[in-house]
Amino acid sequence: MTAAFSRRWMFVLSLALGMIFAGLPQSAQAQVTAFKQAVAEAAARDADIAAFYKANGYKSLWTGRSGRERQRRNALFSALSKAGNHGLPTARYDAGGLQAKMKAAKTERDRGLVEVEISRTFLQYSRDLQTGVLVPSRVNRAIVRQVPYRDRTSYLVNFSKSSPNGFFKALAPKTTEYNALMKEKLRMERLLAKGGWGAKVPANSLKPGQSGAAVVAMRNRLIAMGFLKRTNTQTYDAAVQSAVQQFQLANGLAADGVAGAGTMKELNKGVQDRLQSIIVAMERERWVNQERGKRHVLVNIPDFTAKIVDNGKVTFSTRSVVGANKEDRPTVEFSDVMEFMVVNPSWYVPRSIVVGEYLPALKRNPNAVRHIEITDSRGRKVNRAAANFAQYTEKSFPYAMRQPPSKGNALGLVKFMFPNPYNIYLHDTPAKNLFGRESRAYSHGCVRLADPFDFAYALLAKQTGDPEGYFKSVLATGRETRVDLKSPVPVHIIYRTAFTTPKGHTQYRRDIYGRDAQIWNALSKAGVALRAVQG
């Protein structure tokens, strides 16, 4: 705030206070003036707080003697005492410091300064709890989520008119997922206080039939994690193998019952690691604290799945392939709205692939990538024999490239469109072999579906009595055809390494792009810390 603005603000304030206090006794005027001037001065550093107090005539919200203000104070300090349950940076709010300042306030001016400080803490806490501690894009530019921030002044206005306790209860996401994650967080914190899951398994890998100290350590760890009933076996027997399979399923691993290197790495991760994933997932849940659509598509990048959710329940699920973890290929996180699908699509090759991958090949051999058409600015096919591709650079290459509809098309036989600036969409693929792999990060950024036809049927079922028959009739024409969705469907591309199942169990996935590690580091710098809870 500029000095000139501050001077103007204080001038307006003095006029306003003069009118307000004109009829009061001199001693009362002095007290009220001292409080309100202190509020105005302290609030001047924050335009939103200043606007609120100006609008309410510089009356107190927190520090007065009325029962209403006492309720507000109690509700705020009660909420701040539970901030750690949400994985928030408790030190940021300094509840103890605020209470001490309130007790130490001897004059009306002191009270006015504390009044504004409490409001500032209230705003910080409210926004942190409702829409997150961090700004996603500042952590990683591929997290382009539009966080539903609320107007800061509105928090104060709404709180002043609301039930104090009810206001705070309404801030956090009301999703089943958020509540389940918080419940799991508290359970894990108690587990951490008891020492976690015990000793790590001292082996790089183990196979069924083996026995010895390492098998016993793995047995004990599986028991502590809840995947194996208590047993004294010292052998990697059928029960242990089944427990390993259950662990693998809960961690997105190939469920072969063999504790290979990948399984052992996940098995030896401690409670602290899992707690970090849960806290990050809660922060991510706050970033999307808004209505997601009664029907929506949910793509979880590290889980390699795409799902259709209807009224909170998953009604369709398929495996997916996501962007490779290199250069500019990782899949972007964002939300948009699916408007249509294209059956028998052409693949209009992205410029980055044209000049980065195909142009070098064409320079070596004009007949390279024959399955791709090369077209000029008017859409006319370029005669490869007459073109001199060697003369062009990445910047000067004047042509576009297109792969016509076919079974071998890079997009397969259908793509699902939610037009966005990142050129991301869901689509079929001829490379079906990739869906059998444990880790499926291979694309240029788009999301490939293992069951694209069934996905299309599920979407079309809302607008036709025979979705499969209709889709196949369009497919049989062989022509590129746009099919609009009568009711567009929100699409949320998320990144969750910790998430819960309908039965309340928590599953974990590997941090394939390292984004959750970045978020945890940023949360730590903001003051979020792991804690062990007795009880």
N, C-alpha and C positions, 0 to 999 in steps of 0.2 A: 504494500500500500504506500503511495507516495506521500511526501510531507505535506504537499498542497492539499491532497484529499483529506488527510488527517485534520488539517486546520479547518477546512470547510466543515468536516464532520463535527468537530468540537463546537464550532460556531452555531451550527443548526441545533446541536444538542443543548447548548446554553439557552437558546431561545425557547426550545420546547420545555425545558425544565422550569424556566421562568414562568411560563404560562401554567404549568402543572401545579407549582407550589405557591402561586400568588395568594391563595386563601388560607394557607396553613400558618400556625404559630411559628415564630422565628426559630425556636429550638427544634421543633419537628422538621421544619424546612431544612435546617442544617444537617440533621441526621439522614433524611431521605435524599437530600442532594449529594451528600458524601457517598452514599451507597450507589446511587445511580450514576454519578460521575465516574466512580471506580469501575462500574460495569461497562460504561461506554469506552473508557480508556483501554481497559483490558480487551474488550471485544473488537476494538478498532483494528487489531492485527489479523482478524479473521472476518471477512466480509459476510459470510453466511451467519455467523453468530451475531455479528453486529446488526444484520437485517432483522433477525428474530427479536432481539431485545428492543430495537427501535419500534417494531410493530406492536410489541406488548407494553410499551410505555416504561421500559426499563424496570419492570417488576421482577421479583425473584421467582425462580422456578424450583430451586433446591434448598436455599439456606434460610428461609423464613421459619417462623414458629408454628405455622398452621399444621393441622393434622395431615392435610393433603401433601404439603411439602415434605413432611416427615416420611410419609409413605413412599414418595418418590426417591428420597435418599436411601431408605431401607431397601427398596427394590433394586436400585442401581448397585449398591454395595453387595447385595446378595448375588446379583448377576455377575459382578466382577469376581466374586469369590469362586464362581464356577467356570470362569473363562478357560482354565486349564483343561476342563472336561472336553472342550471343543478344540483343543490343540491350538489355542490362541497364545500370543506372547503376553503373559500375565504382567510382567514387569513394565510393559508399555503403559499400563493403566495406573500403576502405583496407587492402588486403593488405600494402602496404609498411610501413604504420604498425604493423600487428600483428606483422610479422616483427621490426621494430626493437624493439618492446616485449619480445618474447620474448628477444632477445639482451641487452637491458638488465636483465632480471630477475635480480637477484643473490641475493635471499632467497626463502624458501619463501612468504612472504606475497606478494611480487611475482609469483611464479609462480601463486599462487591467483587473483590479480586478473586476470592475463592469461588464465588458463584460462577464466574466465567470459566475458571479452570475446570470445575466439575462438568460444565457443559461441553468443554473441549474434549474431556475424557469420554464423556457419554457419546459424543459423535464418533470418536475414534473406535470405541468398542462396538457401537451399533453397526458401523460400516464394515468393520472386520468380520463380525459375526454373520452379517447378512450377505455380503458379496466378496469376502475374502481379504486376507491380509496383504496379498501381493497383487500387482498389476501383471497379468499373464505375459503380455508381449514384451515386458521389460526383462522377464526371465529367459524367454526363448521366443524369437520372432516367428517361429512356426506355430506358436499358440496364438491364433488370431481370434480368440473368443471375444465376443461382444458382451462384456460383463454388464448386467442390468443395474448399473449404479442408480441410486435414488438421490434426489436433491437433498443436500445436507440440511438445509433449513427446514425441510419437511419433517425430518426426524424430530426436531425440537417442537415444531407446531403440533404434530400428531401425538407426541408423547404428552404434551401439556393437556391434551383433550382425552387421553386414554386412561384405562386402568394401568397403573405402572407395571405391575407384575405381568399382566396380559400382553403389554407392549413388548417386553423382553422375551416372553415365550414365543412371540410371533416372528422374531427376527431370523432365527436359524432356518435352514431349509426344512420343509415339512415332508420330505421324501422318505420313503421306507428305507432307502439306501443310506441316507445320512444317519438316521436313527440307529440302524444296524451297525454302521461303522463306528459310531460313538460308543455303542454298547460293547463292541469288540475291543475298542481302544481301552476302555476301563478294565475289561477282563485281562487284556495283555499286560496292563500296568500292574495289576495284582500278581500276575504270573512273574513279571520281572522282579518284583519284591521278594518272591520266593526262590529266585535263582534261575528262572527260565526253564529250558528243557534239558538242562544238565549238560554233561560233557559232549563235545563234538565227536563224530565218528572218525577214528584215526585210520582212514583208508581212502584211497583215491576212487576205488570201486569195489563192489562186492557182487557175487553171483549166488543164485540158489544152490544149495548143497554145501556151501562153505560153512565153517564154524570157527570159533575162537573169540578173542577179546573184542575185535572190531565188530563182529556180528552181534555180540552182547550189547555193545555201545549203541549200535543202530537199533536193536530191539528196544532198549530203554528209551531212546529218543522217540521212537514211533509210539511207544506207550504214553510218554509224556505229552505228545502232540494229539493223542486221542485217536490214532489210526489203528492201534493194536490193543487188544485186551491183555490184561496182565498174564504173563506166562514166564516160565523159568527156562524155556528153550535156549540153548546156546548154538543152535543150528539155523541156518537160513532155510527154514522149512516152508511148507505151503502157506501157513498162517502169516509168516513174516512176508512172504512174497505177495500175498494178497494185500497186506498193509502197505507195502511199497507201491503197489498199483494204485491204491486209494490215494496215497500221497501224491503220486504222479498226476493223477486226474485233477487233484485239487491245485496243482501247480502248473497246469498246461503242458505237461511232459508226455512223451510217448509212454502209454501205460503197458509196458512189457514186463513189469515186475522185477527187472534187473536194475540194481543200483549202480548205474554207470557213472561216468565223471560228471555229466550234467545233473543227474538226480542227486548225487552226493553233494554237489555244490549247493543246491537248493536246500537239501536236508540239513546241512551244517550252518545255514543262516540262522542267526540268533533272534531272540524276541525283539531286540533293539532294531534290527533291520526291518522286521515286519511292522513294528510300531511306526517307524518312519513312513513306510508305505501307506499305512492307514491314515496317518495325519495328513499326508500329501493328498490322499484321496478325498478326505473331508474338505480340504482347501479347494480342490478342484470342484467338488460338489457345490460349494458356495459360489463359485464363478458362474454356475448355470442355475442360480436360484430364481427360477421363473417357470411358468407353465411350459411344458415341452410338447404338448399335443396329446390328445386322447389316443390318437394313433401316431406313432413316429418310428423312424428307422434309427437304430442305435448301432454304430460301428465302434467297437473297442479295439484300437490299434494293437496293443500288446497281447490281446486275447485272440487276435486273428479271427474275429467273428463279425457277422452282420446279422442284426435281429430286427424283426418287426414287433413292436410293443403296442398292445391294445389295452387301454384302461389299466395300465400298470402291469400287465401280464405279457410274457413273451409268447407270441403265437406262431412265430416262425424264426428259425435260426439256421445259418449256413456258415461254413468255414470261409475264410477270406485270405487273400494275399494282399499285403500292404507295401508301401514304399520301402525300397532298400535303404539301409543306413549308410549312405555315402553321398557326397556332393549335395545336389539339390533334390534328391529323390525322396527323403522321408515324407510321409503323408502329413499334411497340415491338419491341425485341429480347429474346427469351426462348426457352426450350425447354419443351415440354410433350408430351403424348401424344395422338395422334389416335385417337378411340374409335369414331366412326361418321360416316356421311354422311347427309344428308337430301335425298331426291329430291323434286322439286316443293315446294321450301321456301316458307314464308311469310316475309316480311321484317318482323320486329318492330322498328320504327324506334327507334333509340337515343334516349334522352331528350334528349341534347345536340342532335340534329337536330330532334326534335319541337319544342322550345321555341326553338331558335336559328334554324331555317330555316322550318319549317312554320307555327308559331303567328303570326309576323308576316304571312304570306300569308293565313291564315284571318281575321285581324283586318280585312284589306282586303277579302276576298271569302270568305264562308263556303263557297263551292263550289270554292275552290282545291284543288289536289292531289286531284282526284276519284278517282284510282286508289288512294288510301290510305283504308282504313277507320278511323274514329275509334270507339274503344270506351271504355266506362266501367270502373269497378273490378271489375264482375262479368262483363266480357267482352261486354256488350250493345252493339250498334251505336248510335251517337249520331245523332239526327236533326239534321242540319246546319241545317235551316230554323228549328228551334226553339231552337238554341243561340246564346248571345251570347258569342262568342269574345273580343270587345273588352274584356270585364270582367276577363280573366285576365292575370296576369304570368307570367314564366318560372317563378317559384316556386309560383304558385297553380294553374297549369293542371292540371286533375284527370284528363285523359284520356290513354289510350295510343293508338298508331297502328300499324296493321298493313296490309301489302300482301299480298293472297292470292296463292296460287300462280298463275303465268302465265308466258308467254314474255317478257313485258315486266317481270317482277319484277326488282327491283334486284339480287337475288342470282342471277338467271338460273334455271336448272332444277336445280341441285345445289349444296349447300354441304358442306364438309368440316370436321367439328367436333373440336376439342381444347379442351374447356371451360376457360376461364381468366378471371381477374379483369379482363383488359384488353378483353374482348369482341372478340378478334381471331380470325378464321378464314379459310379459303380458300374461294373460291366462283366460280361462273360469273357472267356479266354480259351484259346485252343491248347494252352499249356496246362492240361489237367494234372499232370504228374506232380506239380508243386503243392497241391492240396494235401498230399499224403505226408508232407514233411512236418516235423515238429515246430520249427521256426519258419515263418512264411513271410519274410520281408524281402521281396524281389522286384517289385514293380517300380515304375518311374514316379509313383506318387498316387496314382488312382487305386481304387479298391476293386480287386477281382473277386468274383463270387464263384463258389464251387457248384452251387445249384441255382443258376440265374433264371432258368425257366420256372422253377417252383416259386422263386421270389416274385417273378412277374405274375404268376397265377394268383398269389396271395394279395398282391396289390390290386389286380383287376377284379378280384372277387367282390369288391365293394361297388362295382359299377356294371357288372354283367353276370347273368345267371350261369354262363358257361365260360369261365375265364380261360380254361385250357384250350377249349375248342376255338375260341376267338383268337387267342394268341397264335395257335398253330396255323390258322387260316391266313393270318397276316404274314407269318413266317414263310409259308409255302409260296408266296408270290415272288420271293427272292428280291423284291424291291425294297429300297430304303424307305421306311415308313415311320412317321411320328405318331405315337399313340398318347394322347393327353390323359392325365389323371383328372377325373372330374372333381375330385377333392384332393388338392395338393397335400403332400405328406412331409412334415418337418423331418429333417435329417440332422442327426447330431453325431459328429465324428469326435470321439473322446479318446482319452488315453488313461487307462486305469490299471495299475499294477496290483491293486488290492480292490476287491469288490465282493459283494455278498450274494448268496444264492437265495431263492425263495424260502428255503428252510432255515435261513439264518447263518449258514456256514460261510466262512470267509475263504476266498480263493486268492492266490497270488500268481502274478506273471512276471516275467523278466522285463527289466527296464531297457527295452531294445534300442532306444534312441538316447538313453541317458537323461531324459527330460525330468524324470522324477528326482533324480539325484540333484539336478540344478535347482529344482523347486525346494527340496529339503535344505539345501545350502542357503538359499535365500530366506527361507523361514527361520533357519537358525540365526542368521544375521539380524533378523527382525526381533529375535528374542524367544522364539519357540524352542522349548527344550523337552527332552524325554523325561519322564518321571516314573518312579516306582511307588505304588500305592499299597499300603498295608490294609489287610482286611479280606 
